[in-house]
């Protein structure tokens, strides 16, 4: 993965917009002591580098009826089918994350379900037909920590 060196202004901008994604660029400019145009240029640079991946509203799944959050380790019968399984997982709206992993499992996914019965249906009807030898499910009761990487913790390289 490409690593990008960020200067103090980049880090200050990232901290401000990470704390409040709806902050006006003019307000960021004032806080940084630079022009609004400079902020626009920096934001564009950070976007082009892939440091910023856009902005979005975050929907609380529980508030819209998805009360069960689960993490599932997937073990494929045929690891060569990984790409096909990934494409099928993309079609399942309840799957919100999929990770490549080390260790015994082939994939690790995060899903939201309306309740435990819905979770069972997703596993049985949508995941098992993908060619799993088995799966391991962990239900999350509550996210004790749920935050983005703190910009203040990004270290400078010498």
Buried (B, 14 or more C-beta within 10 A) or exposed (E): EEEEEBEEBBBBBBBBBBEEEEBEBEEBBEBBEBEBEBBEEBBEBBEEEEBBEEEEEEEEBEEEEBBBBBBBBBBBEEEEBBEEBEEBBEEBEBBEEBEEEEEEBBBBBBBBBBEEEBBEBBBEEBBEEBBBEEBEBEEEEEEEEEEEEEBEEEEEEE
